[in-house]
Amino acid sequence: MAKADYYSVLGVGRDASKDELKKAYRKLAMNYHPDRNPGDQDAERRFKELNEAYEVLRDDQKRAAYDRFGHAAFQGGEGGGAGFGPNFGAGFADIFEEMFGEFMGGGRRARPTGRGADLRYNLEISLEDAFAGAKTTIRVSAAANCETCKGSGSAGGKAPETCGTCRGMGRVRSQSGFFTVERTCPTCGGTGQTIRDPCRPCNGSGRVQTDSTLQVQIPAGVDDGTRIRLAGKGEAGVRGGPAGDLYVFVSIRPHRFFRREGADLHFRLPLPLTKAALGGTLEVPTIGGERARLTIPPGTQTGEQFRLRGKGMSILHSQNRGDMYVETFVETPRNLTDKQKKLLQEFEDAGGEDKHSPESHGFFAKMRELWDDLTE
């Protein structure tokens, strides 16, 4: 009987990615697992086919050989097709452990390290601090080693004893069908040790909750979501185990003048009507604290942008800076005096709309044409 195509067995196309292969295998393997189908010979056969197919296609070299030569690439007892030979048990165990380690209670080779948990701290800073960098102090509450027992969890300096349930392995095994399943030892919690006389201040855990003050260096150029790792500043490990890490997640407060886009800054500049019409020079602030001189050409309109090179944000781990874009917004005068109104009226009466305001003149001319067409 000819072997089924491996891609067909997994129900994927020949161009499937590794993630697609993994998802397809996981779904089908759960459906046809012998423990879910006791006594079902067809399910057992399908389950073996799935593992043989996945063992080949998950490996780049075996997959390339299969794509070129098909099943013939593994004839003679080599490659994935030999999965049902002497090494099938070991190969399949590795696959199933990789895919269903959590479902089956953890990997069979894993030994609990007692490492402390990682912690997260959310830090909000100003845009100026993100530009220049800063050093700040944070206060963190976390589990630290108990000073009384020095983190051992045992009173009087007595050493912990080897767990009698798991014999110091931290894991126990049980048989499920033809699988051997490992799980964390319920007696010692995976540490492999038990304490006969626990330390009172920490109740035998070797840890107590404390507040600590830490210095955090904010590098210049950080952006929203930047993560800063402080190694070993997380929770203390269980009974002397290594400490976890502290991750500081940076967020940046909105600025009253500047809007950030990557390394560039955008600045909205209101312009008086006269300045926009006649032109001139202005000074605008920059994120670095200095002032930049900006030349406004006569006839500047709302929405025009002026680029100031190298006046934007610092770039992380670089000496370069982004640019600053100044966008103009022409203001219409309000609360005019009678004299100002008269001058503007004289300007309007002088005509020349097509020359001084060509866009609006052309727009209203087209509107008149539209009205004329509609009334004909």
NORVEN-V228983 format. One record per helix or strand of 2 or more residues. SS is the DSSP state (a for helix, b for strand). FROM is the first residue (numbers start at 1). TO is the last residue. If there is no record, write none. Layout:
ss = [SS;SS]
from = [FROM;FROM]
to = [TO;TO]
This chain:
ss = [a;a;a;a;a;a;b;a;b;a;b;b;b;b;b;b;a;b;b;b;a;b;b;b;b;a;a;a]
from = [6;18;41;60;80;88;119;127;134;155;161;171;179;193;207;227;238;246;258;264;273;280;291;305;324;338;353;358]
to = [10;32;57;74;84;100;125;132;145;157;162;176;184;194;218;230;240;252;261;271;278;285;296;308;330;349;356;375]
